[in-house]
Amino acid sequence: MKRNPFSSKAYIRTWLTHFNSNGPAISFPFLKGASFFKYPFFPLYINIGRNLTKGISYSLFNENITKEAENKVLLIYDVPEHWNNPENNTINEKIAIERIPQYPGFLIDLKPYKDLDSYMVQTFKRSSRYKLNKYKKKIESCFNINYRMFYGEINQEEYEIIFDEFETLLKKRFQQKGITNNNLDPAEWNFYKEVTYPMILEKDAALFVTYSENQIIGVTLNYVTNNALIDAITVFDIDYSKFNLGSVNIMKLIEWCLENQFDKLDFSKGYFDYKKRWSNMEYRFEYHLIYNKNAILPKTIAFAIKNYFIAKQFLRDKKLNDRIHRFKFLVNKSYTKQNMDTGFSFEDQIELSTDYQLKEVFLPIENNHSLKMALFEYVYLNNESINDLRTYKVTNLEDTYIFQTGSKTTKVQLQR
């Protein structure tokens, strides 16, 4: 059976503290790999972690299963179909296992590949490989980019800084998209922040962080199960969107996996185009119901739960959940919307006008989003390094700046 990070002591303890403070972890001798909490009022037992895990695996044994589960229903969320084969479990014939298909899952099986290049050759056409490698070269030539995987050790203070910036980038991203994100619900986020630190130390989780100079511009929360790295939550600074940081991030994760003898990079549950494009294996997450099929109450409860989840998946397939997230965002929004579309224009200068009164501007320029976007566009178009760029404000003209790189001088006019 798989070593599962969501069955670790740190995960179980922290989840119970945040979501089930009145009850203990419950285990059953006939089921190994998952612990449960009791749902109020009904003989229903749900796996600890509920829908916040990225995959649960378990095994069933015949020992006392009829007595232990006689009037109970066990609900296990998010069982990857390739992790479990309940038909092979040794169980009493009175016990039913209902498998309810839910989210699609995607992963890269890396076993056939010795390095990133061999994977790229087998997965993408030459033109696509050229573009993807160009993205990586572009961002690394324009900015002082470095990458770091925190796995097995991390300083508590550094961890706090990363997780705070992680939250900031997520909020910024979903404000731009105009939808809510469940991960940012305070209850969920506080749980993630508390549980991830001990899981990193135990090598059950890892944080992959991308820096531009010393500024965090990308974070991926990963979980580790046996020889697989599970990409759980990923976010990038949207100001760098032109540089295709998402594709670069995936290449770096593949590279890290192969260098550290991980043979799977799992994008986990939910459909996105990029998952389809990069993966070479698709699978399905299932919800499992285990109950005594000869007992009326468990059978009735299981029937109701099964049909509820079937209906929910039908609505999810119809994209209704996306509309709900957008509606909730509009109803609950409590932020001041930033103008992300502020424009600018460039004008090459043969020589600087003597009428310009110049004051040099030094990085970072986080408090001037319009200038930051103009600067990023400039280094992107001209394939310049930010290290070679000098920026001046024309103090006697409104919203006017000068970019200088080597022998080239460009006037920048911000348009508000």
Secondary structure as GFF3:
##gff-version 3
##sequence-region A 1 416
A	DSSP	three_ten_helix	5	7	.	.	.	ID=ss1
A	DSSP	alpha_helix	9	19	.	.	.	ID=ss2
A	DSSP	beta_strand	31	32	.	.	.	ID=ss3
A	DSSP	beta_strand	36	38	.	.	.	ID=ss4
A	DSSP	beta_strand	44	47	.	.	.	ID=ss5
A	DSSP	three_ten_helix	50	52	.	.	.	ID=ss6
A	DSSP	beta_strand	59	60	.	.	.	ID=ss7
A	DSSP	alpha_helix	65	68	.	.	.	ID=ss8
A	DSSP	beta_strand	73	80	.	.	.	ID=ss9
A	DSSP	three_ten_helix	86	88	.	.	.	ID=ss10
A	DSSP	beta_strand	95	109	.	.	.	ID=ss11
A	DSSP	alpha_helix	116	123	.	.	.	ID=ss12
A	DSSP	alpha_helix	126	142	.	.	.	ID=ss13
A	DSSP	beta_strand	145	150	.	.	.	ID=ss14
A	DSSP	alpha_helix	156	177	.	.	.	ID=ss15
A	DSSP	three_ten_helix	182	184	.	.	.	ID=ss16
A	DSSP	alpha_helix	186	201	.	.	.	ID=ss17
A	DSSP	beta_strand	205	212	.	.	.	ID=ss18
A	DSSP	beta_strand	215	225	.	.	.	ID=ss19
A	DSSP	beta_strand	228	236	.	.	.	ID=ss20
A	DSSP	three_ten_helix	238	243	.	.	.	ID=ss21
A	DSSP	alpha_helix	245	259	.	.	.	ID=ss22
A	DSSP	beta_strand	264	269	.	.	.	ID=ss23
A	DSSP	alpha_helix	273	278	.	.	.	ID=ss24
A	DSSP	beta_strand	281	292	.	.	.	ID=ss25
A	DSSP	alpha_helix	296	317	.	.	.	ID=ss26
A	DSSP	alpha_helix	320	332	.	.	.	ID=ss27
A	DSSP	beta_strand	343	349	.	.	.	ID=ss28
A	DSSP	beta_strand	358	361	.	.	.	ID=ss29
A	DSSP	alpha_helix	369	382	.	.	.	ID=ss30
A	DSSP	three_ten_helix	386	388	.	.	.	ID=ss31
A	DSSP	beta_strand	389	394	.	.	.	ID=ss32
A	DSSP	beta_strand	400	405	.	.	.	ID=ss33
A	DSSP	beta_strand	408	415	.	.	.	ID=ss34
###
